[in-house]
Amino acid sequence: MHIIPLQQRQWVATPFEGVERCWLWQNGTNGGTSFLRLRAGSKLPHHKHPGWEQALVLEGTIRIGETMLHPGDYLFAGAGDVHDAEAFTPTVLLVCSEKGVEYF
């Protein structure tokens, strides 16, 4: 069993301005479970998924690909899917990924 109390979460800056990640578990193939926090206006560039990815919007409004997502919305991206993302309000996602992502 692996437990991370709220007070022990560690947010780390990503290479993308206004985007932070908090790893909860990593699987050894660049995937795992994490929170992704985006400031309003921040963007993730086009990227490819070498494996599946699931995301649940916990807070905020974000466009992923052509679709606007809101709190409670769920996304499944299959292996080979390509998209970008842009946060319209401060946004937090719970992300589970098989093999991470490949940025162009």
PDB file as gemmi writes it, atoms N, CA and C in Angstrom:
CRYST1    1.000    1.000    1.000  90.00  90.00  90.00 P 1                      
ATOM      1  N   MET A   1       0.847  -1.169   0.000  1.00  0.00           N  
ATOM      2  CA  MET A   1       0.000   0.000   0.000  1.00  0.00           C  
ATOM      3  C   MET A   1       0.895   1.235   0.000  1.00  0.00           C  
ATOM      4  N   HIS A   2       0.476   2.262  -0.747  1.00  0.00           N  
ATOM      5  CA  HIS A   2       1.252   3.502  -0.878  1.00  0.00           C  
ATOM      6  C   HIS A   2       0.315   4.672  -0.595  1.00  0.00           C  
ATOM      7  N   ILE A   3       0.609   5.445   0.420  1.00  0.00           N  
ATOM      8  CA  ILE A   3      -0.245   6.565   0.817  1.00  0.00           C  
ATOM      9  C   ILE A   3       0.591   7.843   0.831  1.00  0.00           C  
ATOM     10  N   ILE A   4       0.050   8.913   0.239  1.00  0.00           N  
ATOM     11  CA  ILE A   4       0.695  10.220   0.289  1.00  0.00           C  
ATOM     12  C   ILE A   4      -0.297  11.193   0.924  1.00  0.00           C  
ATOM     13  N   PRO A   5      -0.075  11.576   2.166  1.00  0.00           N  
ATOM     14  CA  PRO A   5      -0.966  12.545   2.801  1.00  0.00           C  
ATOM     15  C   PRO A   5      -0.940  13.882   2.052  1.00  0.00           C  
ATOM     16  N   LEU A   6      -2.032  14.593   2.097  1.00  0.00           N  
ATOM     17  CA  LEU A   6      -2.167  15.874   1.413  1.00  0.00           C  
ATOM     18  C   LEU A   6      -0.990  16.801   1.705  1.00  0.00           C  
ATOM     19  N   GLN A   7      -0.557  16.878   2.962  1.00  0.00           N  
ATOM     20  CA  GLN A   7       0.516  17.792   3.354  1.00  0.00           C  
ATOM     21  C   GLN A   7       1.862  17.407   2.745  1.00  0.00           C  
ATOM     22  N   GLN A   8       2.006  16.185   2.254  1.00  0.00           N  
ATOM     23  CA  GLN A   8       3.291  15.731   1.718  1.00  0.00           C  
ATOM     24  C   GLN A   8       3.354  15.757   0.186  1.00  0.00           C  
ATOM     25  N   ARG A   9       2.324  16.269  -0.462  1.00  0.00           N  
ATOM     26  CA  ARG A   9       2.367  16.369  -1.919  1.00  0.00           C  
ATOM     27  C   ARG A   9       3.456  17.345  -2.332  1.00  0.00           C  
ATOM     28  N   GLN A  10       4.204  16.957  -3.360  1.00  0.00           N  
ATOM     29  CA  GLN A  10       5.287  17.800  -3.856  1.00  0.00           C  
ATOM     30  C   GLN A  10       5.011  18.172  -5.303  1.00  0.00           C  
ATOM     31  N   TRP A  11       4.747  19.449  -5.536  1.00  0.00           N  
ATOM     32  CA  TRP A  11       4.495  19.970  -6.875  1.00  0.00           C  
ATOM     33  C   TRP A  11       5.824  20.366  -7.502  1.00  0.00           C  
ATOM     34  N   VAL A  12       6.029  19.956  -8.744  1.00  0.00           N  
ATOM     35  CA  VAL A  12       7.269  20.221  -9.460  1.00  0.00           C  
ATOM     36  C   VAL A  12       6.939  20.920 -10.771  1.00  0.00           C  
ATOM     37  N   ALA A  13       7.700  21.967 -11.075  1.00  0.00           N  
ATOM     38  CA  ALA A  13       7.503  22.674 -12.337  1.00  0.00           C  
ATOM     39  C   ALA A  13       7.812  21.737 -13.506  1.00  0.00           C  
ATOM     40  N   THR A  14       7.072  21.893 -14.594  1.00  0.00           N  
ATOM     41  CA  THR A  14       7.347  21.171 -15.837  1.00  0.00           C  
ATOM     42  C   THR A  14       8.089  22.124 -16.776  1.00  0.00           C  
ATOM     43  N   PRO A  15       8.509  21.666 -17.939  1.00  0.00           N  
ATOM     44  CA  PRO A  15       9.150  22.578 -18.894  1.00  0.00           C  
ATOM     45  C   PRO A  15       8.187  23.618 -19.478  1.00  0.00           C  
ATOM     46  N   PHE A  16       6.904  23.522 -19.155  1.00  0.00           N  
ATOM     47  CA  PHE A  16       5.892  24.397 -19.744  1.00  0.00           C  
ATOM     48  C   PHE A  16       5.418  25.415 -18.708  1.00  0.00           C  
ATOM     49  N   GLU A  17       5.506  26.684 -19.066  1.00  0.00           N  
ATOM     50  CA  GLU A  17       5.176  27.765 -18.141  1.00  0.00           C  
ATOM     51  C   GLU A  17       3.758  27.618 -17.602  1.00  0.00           C  
ATOM     52  N   GLY A  18       3.644  27.702 -16.284  1.00  0.00           N  
ATOM     53  CA  GLY A  18       2.336  27.650 -15.635  1.00  0.00           C  
ATOM     54  C   GLY A  18       1.788  26.250 -15.427  1.00  0.00           C  
ATOM     55  N   VAL A  19       2.620  25.218 -15.663  1.00  0.00           N  
ATOM     56  CA  VAL A  19       2.164  23.829 -15.520  1.00  0.00           C  
ATOM     57  C   VAL A  19       3.050  23.121 -14.493  1.00  0.00           C  
ATOM     58  N   GLU A  20       2.414  22.532 -13.480  1.00  0.00           N  
ATOM     59  CA  GLU A  20       3.117  21.780 -12.446  1.00  0.00           C  
ATOM     60  C   GLU A  20       2.541  20.376 -12.343  1.00  0.00           C  
ATOM     61  N   ARG A  21       3.376  19.453 -11.888  1.00  0.00           N  
ATOM     62  CA  ARG A  21       2.944  18.060 -11.723  1.00  0.00           C  
ATOM     63  C   ARG A  21       3.270  17.596 -10.313  1.00  0.00           C  
ATOM     64  N   CYS A  22       2.387  16.774  -9.778  1.00  0.00           N  
ATOM     65  CA  CYS A  22       2.602  16.122  -8.488  1.00  0.00           C  
ATOM     66  C   CYS A  22       2.440  14.617  -8.717  1.00  0.00           C  
ATOM     67  N   TRP A  23       3.562  13.899  -8.753  1.00  0.00           N  
ATOM     68  CA  TRP A  23       3.504  12.449  -8.956  1.00  0.00           C  
ATOM     69  C   TRP A  23       2.974  11.766  -7.704  1.00  0.00           C  
ATOM     70  N   LEU A  24       2.031  10.860  -7.897  1.00  0.00           N  
ATOM     71  CA  LEU A  24       1.531  10.025  -6.811  1.00  0.00           C  
ATOM     72  C   LEU A  24       2.161   8.640  -6.875  1.00  0.00           C  
ATOM     73  N   TRP A  25       2.388   8.169  -8.122  1.00  0.00           N  
ATOM     74  CA  TRP A  25       2.979   6.848  -8.344  1.00  0.00           C  
ATOM     75  C   TRP A  25       3.542   6.821  -9.753  1.00  0.00           C  
ATOM     76  N   GLN A  26       4.732   6.244  -9.921  1.00  0.00           N  
ATOM     77  CA  GLN A  26       5.330   6.096 -11.241  1.00  0.00           C  
ATOM     78  C   GLN A  26       5.533   4.613 -11.522  1.00  0.00           C  
ATOM     79  N   ASN A  27       5.277   4.209 -12.777  1.00  0.00           N  
ATOM     80  CA  ASN A  27       5.280   2.786 -13.101  1.00  0.00           C  
ATOM     81  C   ASN A  27       6.562   2.272 -13.743  1.00  0.00           C  
ATOM     82  N   GLY A  28       7.556   3.118 -13.954  1.00  0.00           N  
ATOM     83  CA  GLY A  28       8.808   2.678 -14.528  1.00  0.00           C  
ATOM     84  C   GLY A  28       8.856   2.719 -16.046  1.00  0.00           C  
ATOM     85  N   THR A  29       7.750   3.091 -16.696  1.00  0.00           N  
ATOM     86  CA  THR A  29       7.719   3.216 -18.166  1.00  0.00           C  
ATOM     87  C   THR A  29       7.290   4.629 -18.558  1.00  0.00           C  
ATOM     88  N   ASN A  30       7.677   5.623 -17.742  1.00  0.00           N  
ATOM     89  CA  ASN A  30       7.335   7.044 -17.916  1.00  0.00           C  
ATOM     90  C   ASN A  30       5.864   7.341 -17.665  1.00  0.00           C  
ATOM     91  N   GLY A  31       5.124   6.393 -17.190  1.00  0.00           N  
ATOM     92  CA  GLY A  31       3.721   6.601 -16.868  1.00  0.00           C  
ATOM     93  C   GLY A  31       3.495   6.533 -15.376  1.00  0.00           C  
ATOM     94  N   GLY A  32       2.239   6.553 -14.996  1.00  0.00           N  
ATOM     95  CA  GLY A  32       1.866   6.467 -13.599  1.00  0.00           C  
ATOM     96  C   GLY A  32       0.643   7.318 -13.322  1.00  0.00           C  
ATOM     97  N   THR A  33       0.527   7.754 -12.083  1.00  0.00           N  
ATOM     98  CA  THR A  33      -0.613   8.554 -11.643  1.00  0.00           C  
ATOM     99  C   THR A  33      -0.090   9.859 -11.066  1.00  0.00           C  
ATOM    100  N   SER A  34      -0.699  10.962 -11.499  1.00  0.00           N  
ATOM    101  CA  SER A  34      -0.252  12.267 -11.021  1.00  0.00           C  
ATOM    102  C   SER A  34      -1.383  13.272 -11.088  1.00  0.00           C  
ATOM    103  N   PHE A  35      -1.177  14.377 -10.360  1.00  0.00           N  
ATOM    104  CA  PHE A  35      -2.007  15.559 -10.537  1.00  0.00           C  
ATOM    105  C   PHE A  35      -1.257  16.480 -11.483  1.00  0.00           C  
ATOM    106  N   LEU A  36      -1.982  17.133 -12.364  1.00  0.00           N  
ATOM    107  CA  LEU A  36      -1.408  18.147 -13.238  1.00  0.00           C  
ATOM    108  C   LEU A  36      -2.156  19.437 -12.937  1.00  0.00           C  
ATOM    109  N   ARG A  37      -1.415  20.498 -12.607  1.00  0.00           N  
ATOM    110  CA  ARG A  37      -2.018  21.789 -12.254  1.00  0.00           C  
ATOM    111  C   ARG A  37      -1.578  22.821 -13.281  1.00  0.00           C  
ATOM    112  N   LEU A  38      -2.562  23.495 -13.890  1.00  0.00           N  
ATOM    113  CA  LEU A  38      -2.286  24.482 -14.935  1.00  0.00           C  
ATOM    114  C   LEU A  38      -2.878  25.823 -14.541  1.00  0.00           C  
ATOM    115  N   ARG A  39      -2.081  26.881 -14.658  1.00  0.00           N  
ATOM    116  CA  ARG A  39      -2.609  28.235 -14.465  1.00  0.00           C  
ATOM    117  C   ARG A  39      -3.485  28.585 -15.659  1.00  0.00           C  
ATOM    118  N   ALA A  40      -4.408  29.511 -15.481  1.00  0.00           N  
ATOM    119  CA  ALA A  40      -5.229  29.991 -16.592  1.00  0.00           C  
ATOM    120  C   ALA A  40      -4.323  30.516 -17.693  1.00  0.00           C  
ATOM    121  N   GLY A  41      -4.570  30.110 -18.921  1.00  0.00           N  
ATOM    122  CA  GLY A  41      -3.782  30.553 -20.060  1.00  0.00           C  
ATOM    123  C   GLY A  41      -2.585  29.681 -20.383  1.00  0.00           C  
ATOM    124  N   SER A  42      -2.239  28.760 -19.491  1.00  0.00           N  
ATOM    125  CA  SER A  42      -1.080  27.902 -19.779  1.00  0.00           C  
ATOM    126  C   SER A  42      -1.458  26.827 -20.788  1.00  0.00           C  
ATOM    127  N   LYS A  43      -0.428  26.325 -21.488  1.00  0.00           N  
ATOM    128  CA  LYS A  43      -0.666  25.389 -22.583  1.00  0.00           C  
ATOM    129  C   LYS A  43       0.304  24.217 -22.518  1.00  0.00           C  
ATOM    130  N   LEU A  44      -0.173  23.087 -23.001  1.00  0.00           N  
ATOM    131  CA  LEU A  44       0.682  21.935 -23.276  1.00  0.00           C  
ATOM    132  C   LEU A  44       0.726  21.791 -24.787  1.00  0.00           C  
ATOM    133  N   PRO A  45       1.923  21.724 -25.380  1.00  0.00           N  
ATOM    134  CA  PRO A  45       2.000  21.628 -26.834  1.00  0.00           C  
ATOM    135  C   PRO A  45       1.509  20.271 -27.337  1.00  0.00           C  
ATOM    136  N   HIS A  46       1.357  20.171 -28.662  1.00  0.00           N  
ATOM    137  CA  HIS A  46       0.959  18.898 -29.259  1.00  0.00           C  
ATOM    138  C   HIS A  46       1.885  17.794 -28.757  1.00  0.00           C  
ATOM    139  N   HIS A  47       1.275  16.682 -28.393  1.00  0.00           N  
ATOM    140  CA  HIS A  47       2.048  15.539 -27.934  1.00  0.00           C  
ATOM    141  C   HIS A  47       1.330  14.248 -28.304  1.00  0.00           C  
ATOM    142  N   LYS A  48       2.101  13.187 -28.354  1.00  0.00           N  
ATOM    143  CA  LYS A  48       1.591  11.869 -28.723  1.00  0.00           C  
ATOM    144  C   LYS A  48       1.610  10.965 -27.502  1.00  0.00           C  
ATOM    145  N   HIS A  49       0.638  10.075 -27.438  1.00  0.00           N  
ATOM    146  CA  HIS A  49       0.559   9.097 -26.357  1.00  0.00           C  
ATOM    147  C   HIS A  49       1.046   7.740 -26.856  1.00  0.00           C  
ATOM    148  N   PRO A  50       2.216   7.269 -26.381  1.00  0.00           N  
ATOM    149  CA  PRO A  50       2.677   5.950 -26.795  1.00  0.00           C  
ATOM    150  C   PRO A  50       1.859   4.821 -26.158  1.00  0.00           C  
ATOM    151  N   GLY A  51       1.154   5.137 -25.111  1.00  0.00           N  
ATOM    152  CA  GLY A  51       0.245   4.203 -24.434  1.00  0.00           C  
ATOM    153  C   GLY A  51      -1.016   4.963 -24.070  1.00  0.00           C  
ATOM    154  N   TRP A  52      -1.939   4.312 -23.406  1.00  0.00           N  
ATOM    155  CA  TRP A  52      -3.193   4.984 -23.041  1.00  0.00           C  
ATOM    156  C   TRP A  52      -2.959   6.019 -21.943  1.00  0.00           C  
ATOM    157  N   GLU A  53      -3.911   6.948 -21.856  1.00  0.00           N  
ATOM    158  CA  GLU A  53      -3.919   7.943 -20.786  1.00  0.00           C  
ATOM    159  C   GLU A  53      -5.369   8.216 -20.406  1.00  0.00           C  
ATOM    160  N   GLN A  54      -5.599   8.380 -19.114  1.00  0.00           N  
ATOM    161  CA  GLN A  54      -6.911   8.766 -18.612  1.00  0.00           C  
ATOM    162  C   GLN A  54      -6.740  10.055 -17.814  1.00  0.00           C  
ATOM    163  N   ALA A  55      -7.700  10.952 -17.944  1.00  0.00           N  
ATOM    164  CA  ALA A  55      -7.653  12.207 -17.185  1.00  0.00           C  
ATOM    165  C   ALA A  55      -9.045  12.534 -16.673  1.00  0.00           C  
ATOM    166  N   LEU A  56      -9.105  12.984 -15.437  1.00  0.00           N  
ATOM    167  CA  LEU A  56     -10.338  13.424 -14.809  1.00  0.00           C  
ATOM    168  C   LEU A  56     -10.135  14.874 -14.387  1.00  0.00           C  
ATOM    169  N   VAL A  57     -11.010  15.762 -14.836  1.00  0.00           N  
ATOM    170  CA  VAL A  57     -10.909  17.175 -14.472  1.00  0.00           C  
ATOM    171  C   VAL A  57     -11.471  17.346 -13.056  1.00  0.00           C  
ATOM    172  N   LEU A  58     -10.617  17.786 -12.134  1.00  0.00           N  
ATOM    173  CA  LEU A  58     -11.045  18.019 -10.754  1.00  0.00           C  
ATOM    174  C   LEU A  58     -11.485  19.460 -10.548  1.00  0.00           C  
ATOM    175  N   GLU A  59     -10.779  20.388 -11.202  1.00  0.00           N  
ATOM    176  CA  GLU A  59     -11.090  21.820 -11.092  1.00  0.00           C  
ATOM    177  C   GLU A  59     -10.811  22.474 -12.429  1.00  0.00           C  
ATOM    178  N   GLY A  60     -11.593  23.496 -12.757  1.00  0.00           N  
ATOM    179  CA  GLY A  60     -11.276  24.353 -13.891  1.00  0.00           C  
ATOM    180  C   GLY A  60     -11.904  23.952 -15.209  1.00  0.00           C  
ATOM    181  N   THR A  61     -11.508  24.697 -16.229  1.00  0.00           N  
ATOM    182  CA  THR A  61     -11.970  24.476 -17.594  1.00  0.00           C  
ATOM    183  C   THR A  61     -10.742  24.403 -18.490  1.00  0.00           C  
ATOM    184  N   ILE A  62     -10.664  23.338 -19.279  1.00  0.00           N  
ATOM    185  CA  ILE A  62      -9.509  23.103 -20.128  1.00  0.00           C  
ATOM    186  C   ILE A  62      -9.971  22.574 -21.483  1.00  0.00           C  
ATOM    187  N   ARG A  63      -9.274  23.019 -22.528  1.00  0.00           N  
ATOM    188  CA  ARG A  63      -9.517  22.462 -23.859  1.00  0.00           C  
ATOM    189  C   ARG A  63      -8.444  21.426 -24.105  1.00  0.00           C  
ATOM    190  N   ILE A  64      -8.866  20.226 -24.431  1.00  0.00           N  
ATOM    191  CA  ILE A  64      -7.933  19.167 -24.816  1.00  0.00           C  
ATOM    192  C   ILE A  64      -8.304  18.761 -26.232  1.00  0.00           C  
ATOM    193  N   GLY A  65      -7.377  18.992 -27.149  1.00  0.00           N  
ATOM    194  CA  GLY A  65      -7.708  18.816 -28.560  1.00  0.00           C  
ATOM    195  C   GLY A  65      -8.778  19.826 -28.931  1.00  0.00           C  
ATOM    196  N   GLU A  66      -9.875  19.362 -29.462  1.00  0.00           N  
ATOM    197  CA  GLU A  66     -10.984  20.234 -29.869  1.00  0.00           C  
ATOM    198  C   GLU A  66     -12.103  20.304 -28.825  1.00  0.00           C  
ATOM    199  N   THR A  67     -11.925  19.637 -27.686  1.00  0.00           N  
ATOM    200  CA  THR A  67     -13.013  19.467 -26.722  1.00  0.00           C  
ATOM    201  C   THR A  67     -12.781  20.264 -25.446  1.00  0.00           C  
ATOM    202  N   MET A  68     -13.805  20.998 -25.011  1.00  0.00           N  
ATOM    203  CA  MET A  68     -13.759  21.700 -23.732  1.00  0.00           C  
ATOM    204  C   MET A  68     -14.184  20.729 -22.633  1.00  0.00           C  
ATOM    205  N   LEU A  69     -13.387  20.682 -21.570  1.00  0.00           N  
ATOM    206  CA  LEU A  69     -13.687  19.809 -20.436  1.00  0.00           C  
ATOM    207  C   LEU A  69     -13.852  20.654 -19.177  1.00  0.00           C  
ATOM    208  N   HIS A  70     -14.753  20.193 -18.298  1.00  0.00           N  
ATOM    209  CA  HIS A  70     -15.108  20.902 -17.068  1.00  0.00           C  
ATOM    210  C   HIS A  70     -15.022  19.930 -15.896  1.00  0.00           C  
ATOM    211  N   PRO A  71     -15.122  20.425 -14.645  1.00  0.00           N  
ATOM    212  CA  PRO A  71     -15.023  19.534 -13.489  1.00  0.00           C  
ATOM    213  C   PRO A  71     -15.959  18.326 -13.619  1.00  0.00           C  
ATOM    214  N   GLY A  72     -15.376  17.155 -13.385  1.00  0.00           N  
ATOM    215  CA  GLY A  72     -16.122  15.903 -13.480  1.00  0.00           C  
ATOM    216  C   GLY A  72     -15.994  15.224 -14.831  1.00  0.00           C  
ATOM    217  N   ASP A  73     -15.548  15.955 -15.863  1.00  0.00           N  
ATOM    218  CA  ASP A  73     -15.393  15.352 -17.188  1.00  0.00           C  
ATOM    219  C   ASP A  73     -14.189  14.418 -17.204  1.00  0.00           C  
ATOM    220  N   TYR A  74     -14.315  13.345 -17.997  1.00  0.00           N  
ATOM    221  CA  TYR A  74     -13.304  12.294 -18.093  1.00  0.00           C  
ATOM    222  C   TYR A  74     -12.831  12.176 -19.535  1.00  0.00           C  
ATOM    223  N   LEU A  75     -11.539  11.950 -19.708  1.00  0.00           N  
ATOM    224  CA  LEU A  75     -10.942  11.769 -21.028  1.00  0.00           C  
ATOM    225  C   LEU A  75     -10.169  10.459 -21.055  1.00  0.00           C  
ATOM    226  N   PHE A  76     -10.330   9.708 -22.141  1.00  0.00           N  
ATOM    227  CA  PHE A  76      -9.475   8.556 -22.408  1.00  0.00           C  
ATOM    228  C   PHE A  76      -8.781   8.810 -23.731  1.00  0.00           C  
ATOM    229  N   ALA A  77      -7.454   8.778 -23.735  1.00  0.00           N  
ATOM    230  CA  ALA A  77      -6.671   8.906 -24.962  1.00  0.00           C  
ATOM    231  C   ALA A  77      -5.974   7.567 -25.186  1.00  0.00           C  
ATOM    232  N   GLY A  78      -6.189   6.979 -26.340  1.00  0.00           N  
ATOM    233  CA  GLY A  78      -5.567   5.697 -26.652  1.00  0.00           C  
ATOM    234  C   GLY A  78      -4.155   5.874 -27.172  1.00  0.00           C  
ATOM    235  N   ALA A  79      -3.432   4.779 -27.247  1.00  0.00           N  
ATOM    236  CA  ALA A  79      -2.074   4.794 -27.795  1.00  0.00           C  
ATOM    237  C   ALA A  79      -2.117   5.369 -29.207  1.00  0.00           C  
ATOM    238  N   GLY A  80      -1.216   6.311 -29.477  1.00  0.00           N  
ATOM    239  CA  GLY A  80      -1.149   6.949 -30.786  1.00  0.00           C  
ATOM    240  C   GLY A  80      -1.930   8.233 -30.897  1.00  0.00           C  
ATOM    241  N   ASP A  81      -2.810   8.520 -29.928  1.00  0.00           N  
ATOM    242  CA  ASP A  81      -3.573   9.767 -29.964  1.00  0.00           C  
ATOM    243  C   ASP A  81      -2.631  10.965 -29.836  1.00  0.00           C  
ATOM    244  N   VAL A  82      -2.964  12.033 -30.570  1.00  0.00           N  
ATOM    245  CA  VAL A  82      -2.182  13.274 -30.548  1.00  0.00           C  
ATOM    246  C   VAL A  82      -3.128  14.428 -30.231  1.00  0.00           C  
ATOM    247  N   HIS A  83      -2.732  15.306 -29.317  1.00  0.00           N  
ATOM    248  CA  HIS A  83      -3.539  16.497 -29.015  1.00  0.00           C  
ATOM    249  C   HIS A  83      -2.681  17.514 -28.282  1.00  0.00           C  
ATOM    250  N   ASP A  84      -3.226  18.707 -28.101  1.00  0.00           N  
ATOM    251  CA  ASP A  84      -2.620  19.734 -27.273  1.00  0.00           C  
ATOM    252  C   ASP A  84      -3.626  20.059 -26.177  1.00  0.00           C  
ATOM    253  N   ALA A  85      -3.295  21.020 -25.323  1.00  0.00           N  
ATOM    254  CA  ALA A  85      -4.216  21.410 -24.251  1.00  0.00           C  
ATOM    255  C   ALA A  85      -3.980  22.866 -23.879  1.00  0.00           C  
ATOM    256  N   GLU A  86      -5.067  23.526 -23.452  1.00  0.00           N  
ATOM    257  CA  GLU A  86      -4.987  24.907 -22.988  1.00  0.00           C  
ATOM    258  C   GLU A  86      -5.985  25.102 -21.854  1.00  0.00           C  
ATOM    259  N   ALA A  87      -5.489  25.596 -20.723  1.00  0.00           N  
ATOM    260  CA  ALA A  87      -6.348  25.861 -19.568  1.00  0.00           C  
ATOM    261  C   ALA A  87      -6.973  27.250 -19.700  1.00  0.00           C  
ATOM    262  N   PHE A  88      -8.287  27.329 -19.562  1.00  0.00           N  
ATOM    263  CA  PHE A  88      -8.987  28.613 -19.640  1.00  0.00           C  
ATOM    264  C   PHE A  88      -9.192  29.235 -18.260  1.00  0.00           C  
ATOM    265  N   THR A  89      -9.171  28.392 -17.237  1.00  0.00           N  
ATOM    266  CA  THR A  89      -9.216  28.838 -15.845  1.00  0.00           C  
ATOM    267  C   THR A  89      -8.176  27.998 -15.094  1.00  0.00           C  
ATOM    268  N   PRO A  90      -7.824  28.351 -13.862  1.00  0.00           N  
ATOM    269  CA  PRO A  90      -6.925  27.469 -13.112  1.00  0.00           C  
ATOM    270  C   PRO A  90      -7.523  26.054 -13.093  1.00  0.00           C  
ATOM    271  N   THR A  91      -6.716  25.074 -13.456  1.00  0.00           N  
ATOM    272  CA  THR A  91      -7.214  23.719 -13.688  1.00  0.00           C  
ATOM    273  C   THR A  91      -6.354  22.690 -12.975  1.00  0.00           C  
ATOM    274  N   VAL A  92      -7.003  21.660 -12.413  1.00  0.00           N  
ATOM    275  CA  VAL A  92      -6.303  20.517 -11.833  1.00  0.00           C  
ATOM    276  C   VAL A  92      -6.891  19.252 -12.446  1.00  0.00           C  
ATOM    277  N   LEU A  93      -6.001  18.392 -12.951  1.00  0.00           N  
ATOM    278  CA  LEU A  93      -6.394  17.108 -13.527  1.00  0.00           C  
ATOM    279  C   LEU A  93      -5.783  15.979 -12.715  1.00  0.00           C  
ATOM    280  N   LEU A  94      -6.489  14.867 -12.603  1.00  0.00           N  
ATOM    281  CA  LEU A  94      -5.910  13.623 -12.125  1.00  0.00           C  
ATOM    282  C   LEU A  94      -5.618  12.818 -13.384  1.00  0.00           C  
ATOM    283  N   VAL A  95      -4.346  12.466 -13.588  1.00  0.00           N  
ATOM    284  CA  VAL A  95      -3.916  11.810 -14.824  1.00  0.00           C  
ATOM    285  C   VAL A  95      -3.313  10.451 -14.504  1.00  0.00           C  
ATOM    286  N   CYS A  96      -3.779   9.433 -15.219  1.00  0.00           N  
ATOM    287  CA  CYS A  96      -3.204   8.088 -15.145  1.00  0.00           C  
ATOM    288  C   CYS A  96      -2.731   7.729 -16.540  1.00  0.00           C  
ATOM    289  N   SER A  97      -1.464   7.373 -16.656  1.00  0.00           N  
ATOM    290  CA  SER A  97      -0.896   7.144 -17.973  1.00  0.00           C  
ATOM    291  C   SER A  97      -0.073   5.862 -17.983  1.00  0.00           C  
ATOM    292  N   GLU A  98      -0.182   5.136 -19.089  1.00  0.00           N  
ATOM    293  CA  GLU A  98       0.545   3.877 -19.237  1.00  0.00           C  
ATOM    294  C   GLU A  98       2.026   4.109 -19.527  1.00  0.00           C  
ATOM    295  N   LYS A  99       2.332   5.057 -20.446  1.00  0.00           N  
ATOM    296  CA  LYS A  99       3.716   5.248 -20.881  1.00  0.00           C  
ATOM    297  C   LYS A  99       4.099   6.726 -21.036  1.00  0.00           C  
ATOM    298  N   GLY A 100       3.419   7.626 -20.387  1.00  0.00           N  
ATOM    299  CA  GLY A 100       3.763   9.041 -20.499  1.00  0.00           C  
ATOM    300  C   GLY A 100       3.399   9.610 -21.855  1.00  0.00           C  
ATOM    301  N   VAL A 101       4.088  10.664 -22.262  1.00  0.00           N  
ATOM    302  CA  VAL A 101       3.808  11.327 -23.537  1.00  0.00           C  
ATOM    303  C   VAL A 101       5.113  11.643 -24.249  1.00  0.00           C  
ATOM    304  N   GLU A 102       5.006  11.881 -25.569  1.00  0.00           N  
ATOM    305  CA  GLU A 102       6.141  12.294 -26.389  1.00  0.00           C  
ATOM    306  C   GLU A 102       5.793  13.641 -26.995  1.00  0.00           C  
ATOM    307  N   TYR A 103       6.551  14.676 -26.630  1.00  0.00           N  
ATOM    308  CA  TYR A 103       6.297  16.018 -27.163  1.00  0.00           C  
ATOM    309  C   TYR A 103       7.043  16.197 -28.466  1.00  0.00           C  
ATOM    310  N   PHE A 104       6.422  16.952 -29.365  1.00  0.00           N  
ATOM    311  CA  PHE A 104       7.034  17.225 -30.679  1.00  0.00           C  
ATOM    312  C   PHE A 104       7.958  18.414 -30.585  1.00  0.00           C  
TER     313      PHE A 104                                                      
END                                                                             
